[in-house]
Amino acid sequence: MQHAYDPVDWYPWTEEAFEKAKREDKPVFLSIGYSTCHWCHVMKRESFENMQVARLLNDNFVCIKVDREERPDIDSVYMSVCQMLTGSGGWPLTIIMTSEKKPFFSGTYFPRENTYGRIGLIDLIQQISDLWKKDRQRLLDDAEKVTANLASLARTRVNGEEPNESILDEAFVGLMDSFDRINGGFGTQPKFPTPHNLLFLLRYWKRRKNQQALRMVEKTLQEMRLGGIFDQVGFGFHRYSTDSSWLVPHFEKMLYDQALISLVYTEAYQITGKKEYRKTVEEIFEYVLQNLTHPKGGFYSAEDAESESEEGKFYLWTDEEVREKLGDALHPAEMAFGISIEGNYFDELLQQRTGKNILHLNKTPEELASELGMSLEEFEVKIEEARKVLFYARKMRIPPAKDDKILTDWNGLMIAALSRAAQAFNEVKYSEAAKRAAEFVLENLQTPEGRLLHRFRDGEAAFQGSLDDYVFFTWGLIDLYEATFETRFLSEAMRLHGIAIEHFWDNVDGGFFLMADDGEKMLMRHKEVRDGALPSGNSVGLLNLIRLARMTGKADYEQKATELVEAFSSQLTQTPMYYTMFLASLDFLLGLSHEIVFVGDLQSQDARDMLHSVRTRFLPNKVILFKTIGDSKLEELADFTKSMQAPQGKIAAYVCRHFVCNAPTTNVHEVEKMLE
């Protein structure tokens, strides 16, 4: 939609476009981006809105524009091409290919003119056009080589060995070596939150009692919350930091980041009881529920980095603006938020400071309160007053554009995050929000045959669901069941995971393909296991298989989980730290784990006490079922619960630990002992 009025004659990804290329004897220029991508906006303004560039593109190519979030199948194939040919990737993604969809050139952002050793789009178009006319066979040979290499990438090699606990140790050592001890996080810059690294470290801490693992997580969470990557005025996390200290973000906000980051803060709260972690989760959810929620419950995808064609404009403040809004009475906020006359924002395009400030906390609230001679409570009141003033002042600005696509997979992540927090914080409003989102997906993003669709917008659902849609949404449904104990959500999770096995499972080498066996035929049908900005579908698929196996007692789920691990064991053992979500799931499979079944009246005080005792603990490798007396629905899904009973008027807890069950108890303290 953003490119609808470009002078470039864009086509969507349709057979019509490729037939036109074949008929007119032209190569295809494919540009893949997404709505909130900053450099996509830059390339649009510089090149795709320029008449000279548009004329060259229209004369020499058939041009196709794809939203990577809407068509992850196309993006994943051609991003593999870019990484294979250039050693890196990113967006905007630029691919040039034949009318048979076979690529022979790839890159990312190109300026309009040659600059600083980087070829400009005008020269690139002319060079490839000349080659197409004068030395086409060379390009066609390159396209065949690329296609052949893609086919080899798609194959999974199985070595039949099951990884053991030592692979968890190796991943921890890799993360420790790349950990930034000063600022938290991993690597230098740019720096991404990478929440699955932190989820893995929390599980490693629990397994090995390794305090360093917990310190790494806490350091990262604390520094992120203080930094500019966190929106100190309106809440929510920006996508990543361009520097090593979490100060200068790229300002887009993605739904999946809010979901995954809040999961980590929730678990950190369960471990430490530190209120700042819970407060951060509550602030993230406040942002999501106010800004990224459809009136009927689904969650929108993102908010842009730009407003009025300027990155970060909505979020930046001059010293003068802050003084005008706050006045002398709220002066502590000026120091707390690190505001200065010269500013701290460096504009990448202008290559200079702009006199504008990214609000951040350069010290902890305790340290700032001490320096100002205030109690912590007094300081927090002052800062909250200032935040609200700035928040309402900022609402008068032109806001960034909202990407109001509703994606099944990302909604699954948000449902999981809300459901986990609902349990840990005993907050029904979060499980209710999760329930509304789940019902939105089930009502609006399914075919009549019960298959998932990927994208909903403006009343229209489209595009066959990918593996991520099935496994991320199933993840959310399982957590939602544990938050509400409504068996319909567990039943849907089992049904959808059955479809995932039927249509995505590789019956030769094992593991899940990204796209279904009856989907559009691409150059490769490949599997993703490495965890990137998002966990891979195979990582989450493994977690679902284990949890469903323990919840239902069905051995075929457990067997599939073992086969899934074996399918990728070669890749895992080479560089374990790149597969941290997969290893977090493997940690569950390796045990020890808990299966907990409560039987009785869910509304009783005893039930609430029992559940509170379990839910507030950090027990990542557990499943919980609740059987209401006289309700046969759970027994149909989990046959082993049929014989489980409770004394009259009491609630009974059956606690099993790694396939060994204790006698049922009605005493909450006995349950706590068993869990220890």
GIDAWO-V237754 format. One record per backbone hydrogen bond with DSSP energy under -1.0 kcal/mol. CO is the residue of the C=O (numbers start at 1). NH is the residue of the N-H. Records with the same first field share a line. If there is no record, write none. Layout:
CO = NH + NH
//
This chain:
1 = 4
3 = 6
8 = 10
11 = 65
12 = 14
14 = 18
15 = 19
16 = 20
17 = 21
18 = 22
19 = 23
20 = 24
21 = 26
27 = 62
28 = 97
29 = 64
30 = 95
31 = 66
32 = 93
33 = 68
34 = 37
37 = 41
38 = 42
39 = 43
40 = 44
41 = 45
42 = 46
43 = 47 + 48
44 = 49
47 = 50
50 = 54
51 = 55
52 = 56
53 = 57
54 = 58
55 = 59
56 = 60
57 = 61
62 = 29
63 = 11
64 = 31
66 = 33
67 = 71
71 = 75
72 = 76
73 = 77
74 = 78
75 = 79
76 = 80
77 = 81
78 = 82
79 = 83
80 = 84
81 = 85
82 = 86
83 = 87
93 = 32
94 = 107
95 = 30
96 = 104 + 105
97 = 28
98 = 101
102 = 98
105 = 96
107 = 94
111 = 121
112 = 122
115 = 118
118 = 115
120 = 124
121 = 125
122 = 126
123 = 127
124 = 128
125 = 129
126 = 130
127 = 131
128 = 132
129 = 133
130 = 134
131 = 135
135 = 139
136 = 140
137 = 141
138 = 142
139 = 143
140 = 144
141 = 145
142 = 146
143 = 147
144 = 148
145 = 149
146 = 150
147 = 151
148 = 152
149 = 153
150 = 154
164 = 167
165 = 168 + 169
166 = 170
167 = 171
168 = 172
169 = 173
170 = 174
171 = 175
172 = 176
173 = 177
174 = 178
178 = 187
180 = 184
185 = 180
191 = 241
194 = 197
195 = 199
196 = 200
197 = 201
198 = 202
199 = 203
200 = 204
201 = 205
202 = 206
203 = 207
204 = 208
205 = 209
210 = 214
211 = 215
212 = 216
213 = 217
214 = 218
215 = 219
216 = 220
217 = 221
218 = 222
219 = 223
220 = 224
221 = 225
222 = 226
223 = 227
226 = 361
227 = 230
229 = 238
230 = 232
231 = 235
236 = 231
240 = 250
241 = 191
246 = 229
248 = 242
252 = 239
253 = 303
254 = 258
255 = 259
256 = 260
257 = 261
258 = 262
259 = 263
260 = 264
261 = 265
262 = 266
263 = 267
264 = 268
265 = 269
266 = 270
267 = 271
268 = 272
269 = 273
274 = 277 + 278
275 = 279
276 = 280
277 = 281
278 = 282
279 = 283
280 = 284
281 = 285
282 = 286
283 = 287
284 = 288
285 = 289
286 = 290
287 = 291
288 = 292
292 = 300
294 = 297
298 = 294
301 = 255
302 = 403
303 = 253
305 = 312
307 = 310
310 = 307 + 313
312 = 315 + 316
317 = 357
318 = 322
319 = 323
320 = 324
321 = 325
322 = 326
323 = 327
328 = 331
330 = 333
331 = 334 + 335
332 = 336
333 = 337
334 = 339
335 = 338
337 = 360
345 = 354
347 = 351
352 = 347
356 = 344 + 345
357 = 317
364 = 368
365 = 369
366 = 370
367 = 371
368 = 372
369 = 374
370 = 373
375 = 379
376 = 380
377 = 381
378 = 382
379 = 383
380 = 384
381 = 385
382 = 386
383 = 387
384 = 388
385 = 389
386 = 390
387 = 391
388 = 392
389 = 393
390 = 394
391 = 395
393 = 396
394 = 397
401 = 304
402 = 404
403 = 301 + 302
406 = 456
407 = 411
408 = 412
409 = 413
410 = 414
411 = 415
412 = 416
413 = 417
414 = 418
415 = 419
416 = 420
417 = 421
418 = 422
419 = 423
420 = 424
421 = 425
422 = 427
427 = 430 + 431
428 = 432
429 = 433
430 = 434
431 = 435
432 = 436
433 = 437
434 = 438
435 = 439
436 = 440
437 = 441
438 = 442
439 = 443
440 = 444
441 = 445
445 = 453
447 = 450
451 = 447
452 = 465
454 = 408
455 = 462
456 = 406
457 = 460
460 = 457
462 = 455
463 = 454
466 = 470
467 = 471
468 = 472
469 = 473
470 = 474
471 = 475
472 = 476
473 = 477
474 = 478
475 = 479
476 = 480
477 = 481
478 = 482
479 = 483
480 = 484
481 = 485
486 = 489
487 = 491
488 = 492
489 = 493
490 = 494
491 = 495
492 = 496
493 = 497
494 = 498
495 = 499
496 = 500
497 = 501
498 = 502
499 = 503
500 = 504
503 = 517
504 = 513
506 = 510
511 = 506
514 = 467
516 = 519
526 = 514
528 = 538
534 = 532
536 = 540
537 = 541
538 = 542
539 = 543
540 = 544
541 = 545
542 = 546
543 = 547
544 = 548
545 = 549
546 = 550
547 = 551
548 = 552
549 = 553
555 = 559
556 = 560
557 = 561
558 = 562
559 = 563
560 = 564
561 = 565
562 = 566
563 = 567
564 = 568
568 = 572
569 = 573
571 = 575
575 = 578
576 = 579
578 = 531
579 = 583
580 = 584
581 = 585
582 = 586
583 = 587
585 = 589
586 = 590
593 = 658
594 = 623
595 = 656
596 = 625
597 = 654
598 = 627
599 = 652
601 = 604
604 = 608
605 = 609
606 = 610
607 = 611
608 = 612
609 = 613
610 = 614
611 = 615
612 = 616
614 = 617
617 = 619
621 = 594
623 = 596
625 = 598
627 = 600
628 = 631
632 = 636
633 = 637
634 = 638
638 = 641
639 = 642
641 = 644
647 = 650
652 = 599
653 = 665
654 = 597
655 = 662
656 = 595
660 = 657
665 = 653
667 = 671
668 = 672
669 = 673
670 = 674
671 = 675
672 = 676
//
